[in-house]
Amino acid sequence: MSSKSRTEEYLRAELRSLREIGFHLCRWGVTVQVGICTALYFIRRDVWETLTRRHLIPENTPLPNQNYWIGTLGLIIIASVFSVLTLLTTLNYWHYQEQLLAVNESEIKTTPRNRQAIGLLLMIFLYFLFPIADRLLRIYKLDIGMLW
């Protein structure tokens, strides 16, 4: 086995590993945000009930906006963390992919970079879709008269 083919084998193993890490990050990013959104639903409802029971807000008013924003900011922070981790994983993947092109004896073509970049942008958009949806749901709830 030549030195180039051994290097190619190591690089392909590293690329497989980074691709798997990227998929796990995507899965966990979405799972964490779904869990946080579910928890926010119950927390906000409980806060609204507590505030109305203690007469800190009138019965027919929605949850104060500052209380609602706390959860949205939490979702933004989580989306940012997973976006940065996904971006760093992708940059490492691209680094090793460039090295592979120099020793590619098998001549297997890699996925074009622009298609990989589109996938990265879609994943980052998916992460930030949760805080965007959270704000849009707030607007929708106010329009239909839901209070929390």
C-alpha positions in Angstrom: 0.0 0.0 0.0 1.5 3.3 -1.1 1.8 6.3 1.2 -0.7 8.3 -0.9 -3.3 5.6 -0.7 -2.8 5.3 3.1 -3.2 9.1 3.4 -6.3 8.9 1.2 -7.7 6.2 3.5 -7.1 8.3 6.6 -8.6 11.4 5.1 -11.7 9.5 3.9 -12.1 8.1 7.4 -11.8 11.6 8.9 -14.4 12.9 6.4 -16.8 10.1 7.3 -16.3 11.0 11.0 -16.9 14.7 10.4 -20.0 14.0 8.3 -21.4 11.8 11.1 -20.6 14.5 13.7 -22.4 17.0 11.5 -25.5 14.8 11.2 -25.5 14.3 15.0 -25.2 18.0 15.6 -28.2 18.7 13.3 -30.3 16.0 15.0 -29.5 17.3 18.5 -29.9 20.9 17.5 -33.4 20.3 16.4 -34.2 17.9 19.2 -33.0 20.4 21.9 -35.0 23.2 20.4 -38.2 21.1 20.1 -37.8 20.2 23.8 -37.2 23.9 24.8 -40.2 25.0 22.8 -42.4 22.4 24.6 -41.0 23.5 28.0 -41.6 27.2 27.1 -45.2 26.5 26.3 -45.9 25.2 29.8 -43.6 27.7 31.6 -45.3 30.7 29.8 -48.8 29.3 30.6 -47.8 28.8 34.3 -46.3 32.3 34.5 -49.4 33.9 33.0 -51.6 31.9 35.4 -49.5 33.0 38.4 -49.5 36.7 37.3 -53.2 36.7 36.9 -53.9 34.8 40.1 -51.8 37.3 42.0 -53.5 40.2 40.2 -50.2 41.5 38.8 -51.8 41.7 35.4 -55.5 41.9 34.5 -57.3 38.7 33.7 -57.9 39.4 30.0 -54.4 40.7 29.1 -51.7 38.6 27.4 -48.4 37.6 29.0 -46.2 40.7 29.1 -43.8 40.9 26.2 -40.7 41.0 28.3 -41.6 37.6 29.8 -42.2 36.2 26.4 -38.9 37.5 25.0 -36.8 35.7 27.6 -37.8 32.3 26.0 -37.2 33.7 22.5 -33.7 34.9 23.5 -33.0 31.5 24.9 -34.0 29.9 21.6 -31.8 32.4 19.7 -28.8 31.5 21.9 -29.3 27.8 21.4 -29.7 28.3 17.6 -26.5 30.4 17.6 -24.5 27.7 19.5 -25.6 24.9 17.2 -25.0 27.1 14.1 -21.4 27.8 15.2 -20.7 24.2 16.0 -22.2 23.1 12.6 -20.2 25.8 10.8 -16.9 24.7 12.5 -17.6 21.1 11.6 -18.2 22.0 8.0 -15.1 24.1 7.8 -13.1 21.2 9.2 -14.7 18.9 6.6 -13.8 21.3 3.8 -10.2 21.5 5.1 -9.8 17.7 4.9 -11.6 17.5 1.6 -9.1 19.9 0.1 -6.3 17.7 1.4 -8.0 14.7 -0.1 -8.0 16.2 -3.6 -4.2 16.3 -3.5 -3.9 12.6 -2.9 -7.0 11.2 -4.5 -5.7 8.1 -6.3 -9.2 6.6 -6.5 -10.4 9.6 -8.4 -13.7 9.6 -6.7 -15.2 13.1 -7.1 -16.4 14.9 -4.1 -19.7 16.8 -3.8 -19.3 20.3 -5.2 -18.7 22.9 -2.5 -21.7 25.1 -3.6 -24.1 22.2 -2.9 -22.4 21.7 0.5 -22.7 25.4 1.3 -26.5 25.3 0.4 -26.9 22.4 2.8 -25.1 24.3 5.5 -27.2 27.4 5.0 -30.4 25.4 5.1 -29.3 23.8 8.4 -28.5 27.1 10.0 -31.9 28.4 8.7 -33.6 25.4 10.4 -31.9 26.2 13.7 -33.1 29.9 13.5 -36.6 28.8 12.4 -37.5 28.0 16.0 -37.0 31.5 17.4 -38.6 33.0 14.3 -41.6 30.7 14.7 -41.8 31.6 18.4 -42.1 35.3 17.6 -44.6 34.6 14.8 -46.7 32.5 17.2 -46.7 35.3 19.7 -48.1 37.7 17.0 -50.7 35.1 15.9 -51.8 34.3 19.5 -52.3 38.0 20.1 -54.4 38.3 16.9 -56.7 35.4 17.9 -56.9 36.4 21.6 -54.9 33.7 23.3 -53.4 35.2 26.4 -50.2 33.1 27.1 
